[in-house]
Every structure is written in C-alpha cells, then in structure tokens.
C-alpha cells in the first residue's frame, strides 16, 4: 500500500493497541524506513501505557514522533 501511495505522512492511532511485540515494532520500523526513502515519516499517536513503555525501553520513542493523542488537524482533514 505504501508503495502505491504518494503519502509522505502517516500517523497511526495506537489507542486500540494493548500490546506490541518485536514483530509489531519491526513492521512499524519497516514502514518508517519506506516512508523516509521518499522523504516521508511515520508518527504514532495515543499509545496505551504498556505500548509506551515498550517504546521507551527499546528506545523507539526517540525514533518515532509520539503524540499523546491523535493530532486534531488530522481528525478534521481529508486524506491526501
């Protein structure tokens, strides 16, 4: 899907994710890598405490931009 899209910003709403293991983190990292190859980025929004802890322990909280909530401007804008 990313290869077919011209999207350069992807924000993933993590509020429904209760747990994310290394497989899930690797999927997020692979998506981030593909987006960065075309000057894009992937950001995470509203991770639950358990997922936030995993991000912190692994150091991935410094790799991804992590928002406390889904950015308001994304809730009201049309997909591009």
Secondary structure, DSSP 8 states (H G I E B T S, - for coil): -TTT----EEEEE-TT-----HHHHHHHHHHHHHHHHTT-EEEEE---HHHHHHHHHHTGGGTSEEESS--HHHHHS---
